[in-house]
Amino acid sequence: MVAGVLVAAAMGMDAVAWRDQFGTIPPKEAMVHTFVLWLLADLFDSLVEQPGATDRLMRETFNSMAAEPGDTPALPRRAATTSIRRG
């Protein structure tokens, strides 16, 4: 199922709509999607040679979305995560 979602996304399809046609996501599958997102974040961090770049980008995005008066305060900064590559 995860491979199908990735193929749908790579083909420019709506990956969420593609997955939704098969019903509710079971907990085991949700864990796999989380792991794939973690690997993609690590790949992006490696490509830009900046550990934690994905985390910073996501925090900046969410903070800018909550920048209107009365919204929740900014997310706290966190130490950069380390890459899974060894060597």
Secondary structure as UniProt FT lines:
FT   HELIX           2..10
FT   TURN            11..12
FT   HELIX           15..20
FT   TURN            21..22
FT   HELIX           27..47
FT   TURN            48..49
FT   TURN            51..52
FT   HELIX           53..65
FT   TURN            69..70
//
